[in-house]
């Protein structure tokens, strides 16, 4: 007979019972006892592999072993795993796995050393239950506490004991991967290389950017902090505080109040807990919960059972979110526990579970069977215990550990390694070294379909199940699987949250916020002050004509030129296209004014034509009067080019027509003024001015002045002509279609030329104002030029102080006003005499006035 022995070390772990209400959630009932009790003495279990079922009589020693409810799940996981192996006809045929427990446990170094010595020497003295010769190779199963695994590993290494292999369950620890320090140690757990990424992905999903962290002051905690910081930088998550809890209990107790105040004074609602659940960190966590701190605690599955005596109210969102390595469901475990009965099994090892109160009587004689076991013992035991029937990470590690050893030993059997001579235990070391070699190469698919490769443990991609746990009054609790994280999915698609499960459990899909600063809504941008964390900021409104339609934007987006920001500054709106339209009130009034004055000027022209033979019409050169009236008609019609939707033709004609027509009008006024001067100079004896008057010099003034203006306009059109332009800045929310003058210099040259002609006309007319006033229009010309110059001098500052289409209105009004001034000052008095005082428009009246 060949045997293997498993040493199984337990820690004080809280275990739970469940009634499944959904594939992803189940209720939990807590045991009514203080969960802050001290750690209990560990128990050592060992496992035998026998060639055939044997009867045992040493069980009375085992029945006195006591354990705590917190170890039930691990023990049952071990029993379940061995039972599956034993029932598998294709694995270790004609052999069985059994386990045992040493009476007093091993909870410290000296006791552990005596335990190992006992098993080293036991092969020299056949135990009282062994009916046949056997060979022993110890496989120590330790965990989940790191310290105990390190102690055992160091002892095995110091003792150079090659008859013992060590397998650990529980969290993966990098320190245990040191092959020089732990040459015969295997870790069943996967590395948590993606745990930091998974937790930060959860923060990002729920928009939590202000979190706290509590870790143990050791290498594992420091490494996790480094990984966490690296992931936080990618999506801007910040620490509200970082509490590094000393491993030494006395150091923690001196600073316990400080760590508590860190959380109390912090505004965060989410705190990450990472470390050993049996360390000073666990004591701190229990203390925080017992003092009524309500936070969302994010941690690993090892902290699943760390409960508090203080329950949260039913409407509280606070609870615990745990990350557990994803593995297939071990579906038969619940049935195994509920139907557990020693009488059902040919191998009596299950009767050693005295802690299940199976009440079996075992004879003291050698190789006796079990008797008088209760048929419903497991159900009676379940009523009194509380533990989680779902496989935890640690239980799954135990499950795989048993199968790994079974597969390794099975390969040894197939290669007949067990037939090698082993004399009085001298071959035990070689036997274990062979098992070590086979175990290192073992790879298999376990019964639930997961692939297990012993030499690649910790190197595969990680999947996590995400659970949320709520504690309710009356000892009730709810554990819900709310999502999954798959590290092998593309970045950004690794997290999947079951919002329906959150809503089913809490009545809402929303989780409590945990942010440093309130969100900057649409229309605002984040403004960071120096020295503040990246997640902390103030909100400032977007600058003018900039918008933001999302929350927490760093910069607002400037609207395009044809758009403008609405009042809330969260949307760009298309600007309305406007221009001086005929349909607008202002455009309509200006149009009617232009048509009225042009029509009125035409009437005046008609009056002058009708009365062309009267003295008042003939005086001052009636041809010049006709030219002036015709030019004024075009001056009044010129504003119509400024009204309506601009186009390329109207933009060119606006200022060119304005320049030429007004030059014609002003130069005509200058010619009339010069004519008056020449007319009175001719009557002076000895003068030679008659030649200039008779030769028609005043008419050349019009032609020359107009030609100069035409040349200026031609140069303007040649180098920088007017064009259609959009004024998007003058009026909020409007795009004004205007005619850009092209060359501003050319425009002011044209305008300046008008001014110089008007000023010259004003000077000449002013000099002729005191000449005899019979039909003398010098005074009228003086007033007309004074009004004309006043209008255009006023035009310049007003024009530059306005924007948009008002500039066009000012220009149109200036054209109408100056034209009306010329018409009114020069021709209205004459029309008054022609129409209303015809007696004054006769030669007789002229002679009477001259003789007087």
C-alpha positions in Angstrom: 0.0 0.0 0.0 1.2 3.5 -1.0 0.1 6.6 0.8 0.3 10.4 0.5 -0.3 12.7 3.5 -1.8 16.2 3.2 -1.2 18.5 6.1 -4.0 21.0 6.1 -3.7 24.3 8.0 -6.7 26.5 8.7 -7.1 30.0 9.9 -10.0 31.7 11.6 -12.3 32.4 8.6 -16.0 33.5 8.9 -18.2 31.1 6.9 -21.8 31.6 5.8 -24.9 29.6 4.8 -27.0 30.4 1.8 -30.4 29.9 0.2 -30.1 30.7 -3.5 -32.8 33.0 -4.8 -31.1 33.8 -8.1 -28.1 32.4 -10.1 -26.2 35.5 -9.2 -27.4 36.3 -5.7 -28.2 34.6 -2.4 -29.2 35.5 1.1 -26.9 35.1 4.0 -27.6 34.5 7.6 -24.9 35.4 10.1 -24.1 33.3 13.1 -25.0 35.0 16.4 -21.6 35.4 17.9 -18.9 38.0 18.2 -17.1 38.2 14.9 -14.1 39.9 16.5 -13.0 36.9 18.5 -9.3 36.0 18.6 -7.7 33.6 16.2 -8.3 29.9 17.2 -5.7 27.2 17.2 -5.0 25.8 13.7 -5.7 22.2 12.9 -3.5 19.9 10.8 -5.1 17.4 8.5 -3.4 14.8 6.4 -4.5 12.8 3.5 -3.7 9.2 2.7 -3.8 7.5 -0.7 -4.4 3.7 -0.2 -4.4 0.9 -2.7 -7.7 -0.4 -1.4 -10.3 0.5 1.2 -9.3 -0.4 4.8 -11.0 -0.3 8.1 -9.6 2.0 10.8 -9.8 1.9 14.6 -7.8 5.0 15.5 -10.7 7.4 14.9 -11.4 7.9 18.6 -8.3 10.1 18.8 -9.7 12.2 16.0 -13.2 12.6 17.4 -11.9 14.9 20.2 -10.5 17.4 17.7 -12.5 20.7 17.8 -12.6 23.3 15.1 -14.6 26.5 14.5 -17.5 27.1 12.2 -15.2 29.5 10.2 -13.2 26.5 8.9 -16.2 24.5 7.8 -16.2 25.4 4.1 -12.5 24.6 3.7 -12.9 21.2 5.4 -15.9 20.4 3.3 -14.2 21.5 0.1 -11.4 19.1 0.9 -13.8 16.3 1.7 -15.8 17.0 -1.4 -12.7 17.1 -3.6 -11.4 13.8 -2.2 -14.8 12.2 -2.6 -14.9 13.2 -6.3 -11.4 11.8 -6.8 -12.3 8.5 -5.0 -15.4 8.1 -7.1 -13.6 8.7 -10.4 -12.8 5.2 -11.9 -10.3 6.7 -14.3 -8.2 8.4 -11.7 -6.1 6.4 -9.2 -7.9 3.1 -9.7 -8.0 0.8 -6.6 -6.8 3.7 -4.4 -8.5 6.1 -2.1 -7.8 9.5 -0.6 -8.4 9.9 3.2 -7.5 12.7 5.6 -6.7 13.0 9.3 -6.1 15.6 11.9 -3.5 15.9 14.6 -4.8 16.3 18.1 -3.3 19.6 19.4 -2.8 21.6 16.2 0.2 23.7 15.3 -0.2 27.4 15.6 3.4 28.5 16.2 7.0 27.5 15.3 7.8 25.0 18.0 4.5 23.1 17.6 4.9 23.1 13.8 8.4 21.7 14.2 7.2 18.9 16.4 4.4 18.1 13.9 6.8 17.8 11.0 9.1 15.6 13.1 6.2 13.4 14.0 5.5 12.8 10.4 9.1 12.2 9.6 9.3 9.5 12.2 5.9 8.0 11.9 7.1 5.7 9.0 9.3 3.9 11.5 6.4 3.0 13.7 3.3 1.8 11.8 0.2 3.7 13.0 -2.5 1.7 14.7 -4.8 2.0 11.7 -2.4 0.8 9.0 -3.1 -2.8 8.1 -0.5 -3.0 5.4 3.0 -1.7 4.7 2.9 1.9 3.2 5.3 4.5 1.9 4.7 8.1 3.0 5.3 11.4 1.3 3.9 14.5 2.9 2.0 17.2 0.9 1.4 20.2 3.1 -1.6 22.3 2.2 -1.3 25.7 3.9 -3.2 29.0 3.7 -4.8 31.3 3.4 -2.5 33.2 5.8 0.8 34.2 4.3 2.7 34.2 7.6 1.9 30.5 8.3 2.8 29.5 4.8 6.1 31.3 5.1 6.9 29.7 8.5 6.2 26.2 7.2 8.1 26.8 4.0 11.1 28.1 5.8 11.1 25.2 8.2 10.9 22.7 5.3 13.8 24.5 3.6 15.9 24.6 6.8 15.3 21.0 7.6 16.1 20.1 4.0 13.1 17.8 4.1 12.7 16.3 0.7 9.8 14.1 1.9 7.4 17.1 2.1 5.8 19.1 -0.7 4.0 22.3 0.1 0.9 23.6 -1.7 -0.7 26.9 -0.7 -4.3 28.1 -1.2 -5.6 31.6 -0.8 -4.2 34.8 -2.4 -1.1 34.7 -4.6 2.0 36.1 -2.8 5.1 37.0 -4.9 7.4 36.1 -2.0 6.3 32.5 -2.2 7.5 32.3 -5.8 11.1 32.4 -4.7 12.4 29.0 -5.8 15.6 29.3 -3.7 13.7 30.0 -0.5 10.8 27.7 -1.3 12.0 25.0 -3.7 9.0 22.6 -3.2 6.2 25.1 -2.9 3.3 25.5 -5.3 0.7 28.3 -5.3 -2.7 27.3 -6.6 -4.0 30.9 -6.7 -3.6 33.1 -9.8 -1.6 36.3 -9.7 -3.6 39.5 -9.0 -1.8 41.4 -11.7 -5.1 42.8 -13.1 -6.7 43.4 -9.8 -5.7 47.1 -9.7 -7.0 47.5 -13.3 -10.3 45.8 -12.4 -10.9 48.0 -9.4 -10.1 51.2 -11.2 -12.3 50.1 -14.1 -15.1 49.8 -11.5 -14.4 53.3 -10.3 -14.5 54.6 -13.8 -17.8 52.8 -14.6 -19.5 54.3 -11.6 -17.8 57.7 -12.1 -16.0 57.5 -8.7 -12.8 59.6 -8.9 -12.3 60.3 -5.2 -11.4 57.2 -3.3 -9.6 56.2 -0.1 -7.1 53.3 0.3 -6.2 51.2 3.3 -3.3 48.7 2.9 -0.9 46.8 5.1 2.6 48.1 5.5 4.4 45.4 3.7 5.8 44.6 0.3 2.5 43.2 -1.0 0.6 46.4 0.0 3.3 48.6 -1.5 3.3 46.7 -4.8 -0.5 47.0 -5.0 -0.3 50.7 -4.3 2.2 51.1 -7.2 -0.1 49.2 -9.5 -3.1 51.2 -8.4 -1.4 54.5 -9.0 -0.4 53.5 -12.5 -4.0 52.6 -13.4 -5.4 55.7 -11.7 -3.3 58.0 -13.9 -4.9 56.7 -17.0 -8.4 57.8 -16.2 -7.8 60.5 -13.5 -8.8 58.9 -10.3 -7.4 60.4 -7.1 -6.7 59.4 -3.6 -8.6 61.2 -0.8 -6.2 59.5 1.6 -3.9 56.5 1.8 -3.7 54.7 5.2 -0.7 52.4 5.5 -1.6 50.2 8.5 1.5 48.8 10.4 1.7 45.0 10.5 2.8 45.1 14.2 -0.4 45.3 16.3 1.2 47.6 19.0 2.2 50.1 16.4 -1.3 50.1 14.9 -3.0 50.6 18.3 -0.9 53.7 19.0 -2.2 55.3 15.7 -5.7 53.7 15.5 -7.4 57.0 16.1 -5.4 58.8 13.4 -6.5 56.2 10.8 -10.1 56.4 11.9 -10.1 60.2 11.6 -8.6 60.0 8.1 -11.7 58.3 6.9 -14.2 60.3 9.0 -12.9 63.6 7.8 -12.6 62.5 4.2 -15.4 63.3 1.7 -15.0 60.1 -0.2 -17.7 57.4 -0.1 -15.5 54.6 -1.5 -12.6 53.0 0.3 -10.4 50.2 -1.1 -9.2 47.6 1.4 -6.2 45.4 0.5 -4.3 43.1 2.7 -4.4 40.0 4.8 -7.9 39.6 6.4 -6.2 38.2 9.6 -3.8 41.2 10.1 -4.0 44.5 12.0 -5.7 45.9 8.9 -8.6 43.6 9.6 -8.7 44.8 13.1 -8.8 48.4 11.9 -11.6 47.5 9.4 -13.7 45.9 12.1 -13.2 48.9 14.3 -14.3 51.3 11.6 -17.4 49.3 10.9 -18.2 48.9 14.6 -18.0 52.7 15.0 -20.7 53.1 12.4 -18.6 54.2 9.4 -20.8 53.7 6.3 -18.8 53.5 3.2 -18.6 51.4 0.1 -15.7 49.0 0.9 -14.0 47.6 -2.2 -11.8 44.6 -1.5 -11.1 41.0 -2.5 -13.0 37.9 -1.9 -10.8 37.0 1.2 -12.7 39.8 3.0 -16.1 38.5 2.0 -16.8 37.1 5.4 -15.4 40.0 7.5 -18.7 41.2 8.9 -19.7 43.5 11.7 -22.2 43.4 14.5 -23.7 46.7 13.3 -26.1 46.4 10.4 -26.9 49.1 7.9 -30.4 50.4 7.5 -32.5 48.9 4.7 -32.3 52.1 2.6 -28.5 52.3 2.8 -26.4 51.9 -0.4 -23.3 51.3 1.7 -21.9 47.8 1.6 -19.0 45.8 0.4 -17.9 45.1 -3.2 -15.6 42.2 -3.5 -13.5 40.9 -6.4 -13.2 37.1 -6.7 -11.3 35.1 -9.4 -13.8 33.7 -11.9 -14.1 30.0 -12.0 -16.8 27.5 -13.2 -19.5 26.6 -10.7 -18.9 23.5 -8.7 -22.5 22.5 -8.9 -22.5 19.3 -6.8 -20.9 20.8 -3.7 -24.3 21.9 -2.2 -25.8 18.4 -2.8 -22.7 16.8 -1.2 -23.0 18.8 2.0 -26.8 18.4 2.3 -26.7 14.7 1.8 -23.4 14.0 3.7 -23.7 10.7 5.7 -20.9 8.3 6.6 -23.1 5.3 5.9 -23.2 6.2 2.2 -19.4 5.9 1.7 -17.3 2.8 1.5 -14.3 4.9 2.7 -14.9 5.9 6.3 -12.8 9.0 6.3 -15.8 11.3 6.4 -16.6 10.0 9.8 -13.6 11.9 11.1 -15.6 15.1 10.6 -16.6 15.1 14.3 -17.3 18.8 14.0 -20.3 17.8 11.9 -21.8 16.0 14.8 -22.4 12.8 12.8 -22.6 11.0 16.1 -20.9 7.8 14.8 -19.7 5.2 17.2 -16.2 3.8 16.4 -14.9 0.6 17.9 -11.5 0.6 19.6 -10.6 -2.6 17.9 -8.4 -2.7 14.8 -10.1 -2.3 11.4 -13.7 -1.9 12.7 -16.4 -0.2 10.8 -18.6 2.7 11.8 -21.9 2.1 13.5 -25.1 3.9 14.7 -24.6 7.0 12.4 -27.6 9.2 12.2 -29.2 9.0 8.8 -30.1 12.8 8.8 -27.0 14.0 10.6 -26.0 16.4 7.9 -29.3 18.2 7.9 -29.3 18.5 11.6 -25.8 19.9 11.5 -26.7 22.4 8.7 -29.5 23.9 10.9 -26.9 24.8 13.5 -24.2 26.1 11.2 -23.8 29.1 8.9 -21.5 29.1 5.9 -21.4 29.9 2.2 -22.2 26.9 0.0 -20.8 28.6 -3.1 -17.1 27.8 -3.7 -14.8 30.6 -2.6 -11.5 31.3 -4.2 -9.7 29.4 -1.4 -12.1 26.4 -1.7 -11.5 26.3 -5.4 -7.7 26.3 -4.8 -8.1 23.4 -2.5 -10.3 21.6 -5.1 -7.6 22.0 -7.7 -4.8 21.1 -5.3 -6.4 17.7 -4.6 -6.8 17.0 -8.3 -3.3 18.2 -9.1 -1.8 15.8 -6.6 -4.1 13.0 -7.8 -3.1 13.5 -11.4 0.6 13.7 -10.6 0.4 10.5 -8.5 -1.7 8.9 -11.2 1.0 9.5 -13.8 3.5 8.0 -11.4 1.4 4.9 -11.2 1.1 4.7 -14.9 4.9 4.7 -15.2 5.2 2.2 -12.4 7.3 4.6 -10.3 5.7 3.1 -7.2 7.3 -0.2 -8.0 10.8 1.1 -7.3 12.2 -0.4 -4.1 11.8 1.8 -1.0 13.5 0.2 1.9 12.3 1.2 5.4 11.7 4.7 4.3 15.1 5.3 2.8 13.4 5.7 -0.6 10.8 8.2 0.7 12.8 11.2 -0.3 13.3 9.9 -3.8 9.7 9.0 -4.0 8.7 12.6 -3.1 11.2 14.0 -5.5 9.6 12.0 -8.2 6.2 13.3 -7.2 7.6 16.8 -7.1 8.8 16.3 -10.7 5.5 15.0 -11.9 3.6 17.7 -10.0 5.6 20.4 -11.7 4.7 19.1 -15.1 1.0 18.3 -14.3 -1.6 19.9 -16.5 -5.2 18.8 -16.6 -8.8 19.9 -17.1 -10.7 19.7 -13.8 -14.3 18.3 -13.7 -15.9 21.8 -14.1 -14.0 22.5 -17.3 -11.2 24.8 -16.2 -7.6 24.2 -17.4 -5.0 23.8 -14.6 -1.3 24.0 -15.5 0.9 23.8 -12.4 4.1 25.3 -13.9 2.1 28.3 -15.3 0.2 29.2 -12.2 -0.3 33.0 -12.1 0.7 33.6 -15.7 -2.7 33.3 -17.4 -5.2 36.1 -18.1 -7.4 37.0 -15.2 -11.2 37.1 -14.9 -12.9 38.4 -11.8 -16.5 38.1 -10.6 -17.7 41.3 -8.9 -20.0 40.8 -5.9 -21.8 43.4 -3.7 -22.7 42.5 -0.1 -25.2 44.2 2.0 -25.8 43.6 5.7 -29.4 44.0 6.9 -31.1 44.0 10.3 -31.9 40.8 12.1 -28.7 39.1 11.0 -29.7 39.0 7.3 -27.4 39.7 4.4 -27.5 39.8 0.6 -24.7 38.9 -1.7 -25.2 39.8 -5.4 -23.0 39.2 -8.4 -23.1 42.6 -10.1 -20.6 42.2 -12.8 -17.5 40.7 -14.3 -14.0 41.8 -15.4 -12.1 40.1 -18.2 -8.5 41.3 -18.7 -8.2 39.6 -22.1 -10.9 41.8 -23.6 -9.9 45.1 -25.4 -9.3 48.0 -23.2 -12.5 49.8 -22.4 -14.6 46.7 -22.8 -13.2 44.7 -20.0 -15.8 45.7 -17.4 -19.4 44.4 -17.6 -21.9 45.4 -14.9 -25.3 43.8 -14.4 -27.3 46.9 -13.8 -30.5 44.9 -13.5 -29.0 43.0 -10.5 -28.1 46.3 -8.8 -31.6 47.6 -9.4 -33.1 44.2 -8.2 -31.2 44.4 -4.9 -31.5 48.2 -4.2 -34.4 49.4 -6.3 -32.1 51.8 -8.2 -29.4 51.5 -10.9 -27.6 54.5 -9.4 -24.7 54.1 -7.0 -23.7 56.8 -4.4 -21.3 59.3 -5.8 -17.8 59.6 -4.7 -16.2 62.7 -6.2 -13.9 65.4 -4.9 -15.8 68.2 -6.7 -19.3 68.4 -8.1 -19.6 67.9 -11.8 -19.3 70.9 -14.0 -22.4 70.7 -16.1 -22.9 71.8 -19.7 -21.9 75.4 -20.2 -19.1 75.2 -17.7 -15.5 74.0 -17.8 -13.2 72.7 -15.1 -10.8 75.2 -13.5 -8.0 73.8 -11.5 -6.2 75.8 -8.8 -2.6 75.3 -8.2 -1.9 72.6 -5.5 -5.3 70.8 -5.9 -5.5 67.2 -6.9 -6.4 66.4 -10.5 -9.8 65.3 -9.5 -10.6 68.5 -7.6 -11.6 71.6 -9.5 -13.8 74.6 -9.6 -16.3 75.3 -12.3 -16.2 78.4 -14.5 -18.6 79.5 -17.3 -17.4 79.0 -20.8 -16.0 82.1 -22.5 -18.1 84.1 -24.9 -19.3 82.1 -27.9 -17.8 78.9 -26.6 -19.9 75.9 -25.4 -19.6 72.6 -23.6 -22.4 70.0 -23.9 -20.7 67.4 -21.6 -19.9 67.3 -17.9 -16.4 67.9 -16.6 -14.8 69.2 -19.7 -11.3 70.8 -19.5 -11.9 73.2 -22.4 -15.0 74.6 -24.0 -15.4 74.4 -27.8 -15.6 77.6 -29.8 -18.6 77.9 -32.1 -17.9 78.2 -35.8 -18.2 81.7 -37.3 -21.7 81.0 -38.7 -22.9 79.8 -35.2 -23.3 81.3 -31.8 -23.6 80.0 -28.3 -27.1 79.9 -26.7 -27.7 81.5 -23.3 -26.9 78.3 -21.4 -23.7 77.9 -23.5 -24.3 74.3 -24.1 -25.2 74.4 -27.8 -24.1 76.2 -30.9 -27.0 77.6 -32.8 -26.9 78.6 -36.5 -26.8 82.3 -36.9 -29.6 84.1 -38.7 -28.5 85.7 -42.0 -29.5 89.4 -42.0 -29.1 92.4 -44.2 -30.8 95.7 -44.8 -33.9 94.2 -46.3 -36.7 96.0 -48.2 -39.2 94.1 -46.1 -37.8 95.4 -42.8 -39.3 98.5 -41.4 -36.1 100.4 -41.5 -35.3 99.2 -45.1 -38.8 100.1 -46.2 -38.7 103.6 -44.7 -35.3 104.3 -46.3 -36.6 103.0 -49.7 -39.7 105.2 -49.5 -37.5 108.2 -48.6 -35.2 107.6 -51.5 -38.1 107.2 -54.0 -39.9 110.2 -52.6 -36.9 112.5 -52.8 -36.0 111.3 -56.3 -39.6 111.8 -57.4 -39.7 115.2 -55.8 -36.4 116.2 -57.6 -37.9 115.0 -60.9 -40.9 117.3 -60.2 -38.6 120.2 -59.5 -36.8 119.4 -62.8 -40.1 119.4 -64.6 -41.0 122.8 -63.1 -37.7 124.2 -64.2 -38.1 122.8 -67.7 -41.6 124.2 -67.9 -40.5 127.6 -66.8 -37.2 127.6 -68.7 -37.9 131.0 -70.2 -38.4 132.8 -66.9 -35.7 135.0 -65.5 -35.1 133.0 -62.3 -34.5 129.8 -64.3 -32.2 131.5 -66.9 -30.2 133.2 -64.1 -27.1 131.3 -63.0 -26.9 129.1 -66.1 -30.0 127.0 -66.4 -28.1 124.1 -68.0 -26.1 123.7 -64.8 -29.3 123.6 -62.9 -30.6 120.8 -65.1 -27.3 118.9 -64.6 -27.5 119.4 -60.9 -31.1 118.2 -60.6 -30.4 115.1 -62.7 -27.4 114.2 -60.6 -29.5 114.7 -57.4 -32.1 112.3 -58.8 -29.4 109.7 -59.1 -28.0 110.6 -55.7 -31.5 109.9 -54.2 -31.7 106.6 -56.1 -28.2 105.6 -55.1 -29.3 104.3 -51.6 -31.4 101.7 -53.3 -28.2 99.9 -54.1 -27.5 99.6 -50.4 -30.9 98.0 -49.6 -31.6 94.4 -50.3 -29.4 91.3 -50.4 -25.9 92.3 -51.6 -24.4 90.7 -54.6 -21.2 91.3 -56.5 -22.8 93.8 -58.9 -24.5 95.9 -56.2 -21.3 95.9 -54.0 -19.3 97.4 -56.9 -22.0 99.8 -58.0 -22.8 101.0 -54.4 -19.6 103.1 -53.9 -18.7 103.7 -57.5 -22.1 105.2 -58.3 -22.0 107.1 -55.0 -18.6 108.5 -55.8 -19.3 109.5 -59.4 -22.8 110.9 -59.0 -21.9 112.9 -55.9 -18.8 114.2 -57.6 -21.0 115.3 -60.5 -23.4 117.1 -58.1 -20.7 118.8 -56.1 -18.7 119.8 -59.1 -21.9 121.3 -60.6 -22.4 123.3 -57.5 -18.8 124.5 -57.8 -19.4 125.4 -61.4 -22.5 127.4 -60.5 -20.6 129.2 -57.8 -17.8 130.0 -60.3 -20.4 131.2 -62.8 -21.8 133.6 -60.2 -18.4 135.0 -59.5 -17.6 135.4 -63.2 -21.0 137.0 -63.9 -20.3 139.8 -61.5 -16.7 140.2 -62.5 -17.7 140.7 -66.2 -19.7 143.7 -65.3 -16.7 145.4 -63.8 -15.0 147.8 -66.3 -11.6 146.8 -67.6 -11.8 143.2 -66.6 -10.9 140.3 -68.9 -13.3 137.7 -67.1 -15.8 137.9 -69.9 -13.7 135.5 -72.0 -13.8 132.8 -69.3 -17.6 133.2 -69.0 -18.3 133.2 -72.7 -15.9 130.3 -73.4 -17.8 128.0 -71.0 -15.0 127.4 -68.5 -17.5 126.5 -65.7 -18.7 123.6 -67.8 -15.1 122.3 -68.0 -15.0 122.2 -64.2 -17.7 119.5 -64.1 -15.9 117.4 -66.7 -12.5 117.7 -65.1 -13.7 117.1 -61.6 -15.8 114.1 -62.6 -12.9 112.6 -64.7 -10.6 112.8 -61.7 -13.2 110.9 -59.6 -13.6 108.3 -62.4 -9.9 107.7 -62.4 -9.8 107.2 -58.6 -12.7 104.7 -58.9 -11.0 102.9 -61.7 -7.8 102.5 -59.6 -10.0 101.2 -56.7 -11.7 98.6 -58.9 -8.4 97.5 -60.4 -6.5 96.8 -57.2 -9.0 96.1 -54.4 -12.7 96.2 -55.5 -15.6 95.9 -53.1 -16.9 92.4 -52.5 -19.5 90.5 -50.5 -18.6 89.8 -46.9 -20.1 88.3 -43.8 -20.0 90.2 -40.5 -20.3 87.5 -37.9 -19.1 89.5 -34.9 -21.1 92.7 -34.8 -24.5 91.3 -33.7 -24.9 88.3 -31.4 -26.6 85.4 -33.1 -26.6 87.1 -36.5 -24.6 86.9 -39.7 -24.8 90.3 -41.5 -24.3 90.2 -45.2 -22.5 93.4 -46.1 -20.4 94.8 -48.9 -16.8 95.0 -47.9 -15.2 98.1 -49.3 -12.1 96.2 -50.3 -9.6 99.1 -50.0 -10.6 101.3 -47.1 -8.0 103.8 -48.3 -9.6 104.0 -51.7 -13.0 104.6 -50.1 -11.7 107.5 -48.0 -9.9 108.9 -51.0 -13.2 109.1 -52.8 -14.9 110.6 -49.8 -12.1 113.0 -49.2 -12.3 114.1 -52.8 -16.0 114.9 -52.3 -15.1 116.9 -49.2 -12.4 118.9 -51.1 -14.8 119.8 -53.8 -17.5 120.7 -51.3 -15.1 122.8 -49.3 -13.9 124.6 -52.5 -17.5 125.3 -53.4 -18.3 126.6 -49.9 -15.3 129.0 -50.0 -16.2 130.4 -53.4 -19.9 130.7 -52.5 -19.0 132.3 -49.3 -16.9 134.9 -51.1 -19.8 135.7 -53.4 -22.5 136.0 -50.7 -22.4 139.8 -50.6 -22.8 140.4 -54.3 -26.1 142.0 -55.6 -28.8 139.6 -54.7 -31.2 139.9 -57.7 -31.6 136.3 -58.6 -28.2 135.7 -57.0 -28.0 132.1 -55.5 -24.6 132.5 -53.9 -26.1 132.6 -50.5 -28.1 129.4 -51.2 -25.0 127.7 -52.5 -23.1 128.7 -49.4 -25.8 127.2 -47.1 -26.1 124.1 -49.2 -22.3 123.4 -49.0 -22.3 124.2 -45.3 -25.1 121.6 -44.8 -23.3 119.1 -47.1 -20.0 119.4 -45.3 -21.8 119.2 -41.9 -23.5 116.0 -42.9 -20.3 114.2 -44.0 -18.2 115.5 -41.2 -20.8 114.1 -38.8 -20.9 110.9 -40.8 -17.3 109.9 -40.1 -17.5 109.4 -36.2 -21.0 108.0 -36.3 -20.1 105.6 -39.1 -17.1 104.2 -37.1 -19.1 103.9 -33.9 -21.7 101.6 -35.4 -21.6 98.0 -36.4 -23.5 95.7 -38.8 -26.3 96.9 -40.9 -26.6 100.1 -38.9 -23.4 101.2 -40.7 -25.3 100.8 -43.9 -28.2 102.8 -42.5 -25.9 105.6 -41.5 -24.3 105.7 -45.0 -27.8 105.8 -46.6 -29.0 108.5 -44.3 -25.9 110.6 -45.0 -26.5 110.3 -48.8 -30.1 111.2 -48.4 -29.5 114.1 -46.0 -26.7 115.7 -48.1 -28.7 115.3 -51.3 -31.8 116.8 -49.7 -29.7 119.7 -48.4 -28.5 120.5 -51.9 -32.1 120.2 -53.2 -33.6 122.2 -50.5 -31.1 125.0 -50.2 -30.7 125.7 -53.9 -34.0 124.8 -55.6 -36.8 125.1 -53.1 -36.6 128.9 -52.8 -36.7 129.2 -56.6 -39.7 126.8 -56.8 -41.4 129.0 -54.2 -41.0 132.0 -56.4 -42.0 130.2 -59.6 -45.1 128.6 -58.2 -46.2 130.9 -55.4 -44.7 134.3 -56.3 -44.8 134.4 -60.1 -44.9 138.2 -60.0 -41.4 138.2 -58.8 -40.3 136.1 -61.7 -40.6 138.8 -64.4 -38.4 141.3 -66.2 -40.6 144.2 -65.1 -40.2 143.3 -61.5 -36.5 142.9 -62.2 -36.2 146.4 -63.7 -38.2 147.9 -60.8 -35.9 146.3 -58.3 -32.8 147.3 -60.3 -33.9 151.0 -60.6 -34.7 151.2 -56.9 
